[in-house]
Amino acid sequence: MVSKNQIKLISSLHQKKQRFANQLFFAEGVKVIQELLQSNFELEHLYTTQDDFEQVPPSKRMLINDSELKKISALSTPNSCLAVFKIPAENNIIDSGLIVALDDIRDPGNLGTILRLCDWFGVKQIICSKETVDIYNPKVVQATMGSIARVNVNYVDLKDFLIHTKVPVFGTFMNGENIYQTVLPQNGIIIMGNEANGITAEIEKIVTNRLTIPRFGDLQKTESLNVATATAIVLSEFKRNS
């Protein structure tokens, strides 16, 4: 049976300040949890309504009912399991190949999807501005579908990081060089901007290469692409000739 203290702790992990105070986060669903169990993430405790996860020692696994799971879940329709993991120390930044830099991305679903895209396209490093949504937000973890275990994510002073880099810095804008007609390198930083406002003015000044995804619609009235959709197109073009 889940205790009141356990419910209180897990519920508190919905908040960023509590996640970092306790150095814990949680994940839901068999696929995500299995991916994390097979990675370097350290399990604190697993709660499941099924007699599964036999690889987890009984001391860290608790069989619960659907009612108990609903009390600790962040989902409107809870899955069959929830696991609490320790937040690891950030790894050193991988400064080779392509790097995706996120400038004030606020939507958890977008961050989770971008992380999955990086995993798909073999991008090993994401750099996030301090204003970008927390990678351990439950909605982000859910949206990564386990890719959180395979992509290195660091939060930095983005302006300072970009000023000191020695590789080309690409930014996505409504007005720039047509990405389909541009020779793209295999090393560089790709900046994706905020959902509503795009790349911030201070970061825009550091961009050395402006790219745009051209519109092909007859009316040309679509204002912009969703940032995760744009990331998919941009990474596909960078990787096309790799």
Secondary structure, 3 states (H helix, E strand, C coil): CCCHHHHHHHHHCCCHHHHHHHCEEEEECHHHHHHHHCCCCCEEEEEECCCCCCCCCHHHEEECCHHHHHHHCCCCCCCCEEEEEECCCCCCCCCCCEEEEEECCCCHHHHHHHHHHHHHHCCCEEEEECCCCCCCCHHHHHHHCCHHHCCEEEEECHHHHHHCCCCCEEEEEEEEEEHHHCCCCCCEEEEEEECCCECCHHHHCCCCEEEECCCCCCCCCCCCCCHHHHHHHHHHHHHCCC
